[in-house]
């Protein structure tokens, strides 16, 4: 019994079990569900939102949240396209500038939240509207194209049958998980979110940790938007619309606590995978696509309920 409790205490187990059950169910209903093409489609769909979810994981573990990531992704993607098309910047310089823009927006979120003291919910909600407005002001509501051939080639390339965006996402998952689990900065993120006062007494600069997580979240949001821009080969102002909801849902479903101090990048990956498996499975089985959103909402509520139950169990 004690061993079972220890296994259940592992954050990833709580999401791995329903993930395996869903895979088994949808495969039973439709044997083609786990076919090569279906699996590749599921994995491709993870990349863009998944990159941002890595940054959101760090931020939520540190005890904050960013609602602006979708709008920041769209604005930075359009900014990169504008620099390449209108300003005639080289592709590498335009992409670097757009990622720096995302990091800067994250820095602003961090400074306003941590230094001024405005709650992150309000700060980032405001940034959501600011980035969205700047996006449409920059492109005047129209897609920006054509983009340089190098961007088109990169977007179309599929090494090992999957896009470059997916492999960048895999690299971010591996790097993020190693950083959180095995490095001093990762320990500082957990300590800051777990108990900020104790972390401060231990000599951790908690304000710098939180601001750093905001910057990381903004930079990865920009990268996610840019990678989608490269894949569709157009600076589309609608890039990133609604992404913040999927990002937050996947992190919460993956075991990241809304109260901070708990969660892993691998758990977030499993949360993303569960969401995509359910969406793809419902489409494969012929269920009305609107039920996808209902399913994600139900799972998110259950995940938060499980988090609260675990916290109460630890206290008792």
Steps between C-alpha positions, in 0.01 A plus 500: 500500500787734586665428166177581316480833682858581400424415137180710507698789649706522177339794314522339155312185608176691546502598132669191354221264609213690329724552196554124463130433557405750229751349257363153568138612463543692174714221352227250591234718336715575194805275443645759259526751784860404578600471135818681387317792336273553800792492744698746288197734485466488880869575554508783244207669672687514831794712389380861498286507813742256662795736474305770681379248757862434599544867590160510672604198709801688637287806569216316673741298714648836605152604609392726211302467176505660154175544310661699217702220338264448204491868406876533553555201269286657229652847534859369487422279198352795312792720611749247359306480173481881478875536556572246224241622249477877555826593671698248290691363797682166462289211630734415789515862619122539478439181697755597766340844534151348532614258773667793678168686469320211667758495779457877544123467531559227758739731683234772510249249638752399765596850605139619525396190694799456730631852551179705484284230657213479251369140499627292207144423393431871440845584362506225243134543409588861419801387299274259310300796368808717444680234294184420306444868419863555396478189283209640298651848489821360353340286229179707467303178534645340185736201470861583417647303209695381308775407741859415399554159335717391795200533733283298264765227472539483876125482555451221247795286615411182689809329642414143607142560384429784743535879475792700632253665736439165669872434546550847647214416738666171598824684569313754715330220697831323565688818591217635715455177694874462565523864608213469748602164645878513520624859514522772761282743296235230479506449877463876542187497282343228716602675822362835383162352412487268800557765767628838390579627850701194594681512165585866559636420847712227340668764284306447179426815301136406446418812299775421249380138475144605420606767250731247332210258463285775345780572250536130413124471450495803266798379297352150453164651406676698227685189381177298484329768290801532268518125441132491400559800274780306331282193455207685341742740323302814583493757778139433596355738764280218632804300614476427871129567542378294796838343567514633855203279593661185360833587665350548844274195463791274402719615789223457755394163358868399506520551876635855531339655807316830470642578845862468386788278608374179338525358147740375235563565132444130425163524671410796279600297195271217613220753556547632147503146365181406686318805363608425146421128529147583616448754222633268231314203646167682502549600135602145405192353665271749327399696809394862447817713513345739752519222758880540489476827689253351748735206563802725559301714744382198698851356516642833616248525784577141604874575489463804728277297732766228516764763579289636788438146630873424498580822685242422770630142526854629560381742768303230681 
